Amino acid sequence: MELEVLQRIVALLKADSAVSALVGAKIYDRPPHENGEPNVPSPYISLGPHDGLTEDSDDCMDLMELTFQVDAWSWGSGAAYSRAEVSNIAAAVRSCLHKRDLTLTGGASVEIQHQMTRVMRDPDGETNHAAITFTAAIDG
């Protein structure tokens, strides 16, 4: 189930006009790499870490809470590459996914909720990074 949710997240982001207006088609589970580093022009979106917690319910249904992170990246010189760029991307990601309901193969229902957004400058002093955290409650 976790893998299907994450695949659907990438598909939703790619299909969203506000998100694609900011990053184009550069939305990845894992971006292309070269020499151990991402080889993608700025800006782009990638999936970050995720973890799941499964609970047994009294009515024999599996309940899972999946916490996942979507990362927005931007770097370069000039005003276009400021923290504002990743903040705008983060806002579009949040609008696309927050309170989104999905039905997975097999009928499991999913409700996505935004939890937190952190915007930071990475240690290289040039890369701006937004970490957007969500939970997905999976019932089924």
Beta strands, then each sheet from edge to edge (+ up, - down):
strand 1: 27-28
strand 2: 33-34
strand 3: 37-38
strand 4: 44-56
strand 5: 62-74
strand 6: 101-103
strand 7: 109-121
strand 8: 128-139
sheet 1: 1+ 4+ 5- 8+ 7- 6+
sheet 2: 2+ 3-
end
